[in-house]
Amino acid sequence: MASKTADAIKLVLRLPKAVHKRLKQQARRNNTSLNAEIINQLGNAEAAVAERITAAIMADAERMRFLVANTVKMTLGIAIGTLEKLGHTISPEHYEKVLAAVWSYADKEITEMAKRAPTVATKDDPEKK
């Protein structure tokens, strides 16, 4: 039977006394070894970074949707203004239908781009890469 530490690496680490004391207290409180506590905290820190990255990506996606919506509205407004200068008019109903169709297409494209984006592995789902 293989040892539990067969894939582990031994590491000599210098810690400030205050950090060591805090880690020991947390290990005692969590009923784990100092080694297990350090590993757990490192894993939690990694997961927290992944969560922050995911939140930033989602915020960027929302900003992108906002920018796309405003760009579509502005572009349609310019196109409609140009048509009116040329003597053509478009009813508000048609404008809204065109706007809805273009926005629907843009939203679908943004969603597809997000699906193709790489994901970050988290502590709870280490299979993501």
Buried (B, 14 or more C-beta within 10 A) or exposed (E): EEEEEEEEEEEEEEEEEEEEEEBEEBBEEEEBEEEEBBEBBEEEEBBEEBEEEEEEBEEEBEEBBEEBBEEBBEEBEEEBEEEEEEEEEBEEEEBEEBBEEBBEEBEEEBEEEEEEEEBBEBBEEEEEE
